[in-house]
Amino acid sequence: MTEIIFEVREDVADGGYTAAALGYGIHTQAETLEELRAMVKDAVRCYFDDSMQAPKIIRS
């Protein structure tokens, strides 16, 4: 796999943003889009351990 795609949504009720990976059980949230990008990268790092190759491209 060379890329992973996240669906990003604005949380209208509570504020902030959420991101969910398409086809993977990876979810995260943050107050700003800049924070969300960092949280997405961290979530991908945590999900793909040493036995699994992480994707090189992360789209959100």
Helices and strands as residue ranges (DSSP letters): E 3-10, E 17-21, E 27-30, H 33-47, E 57-59
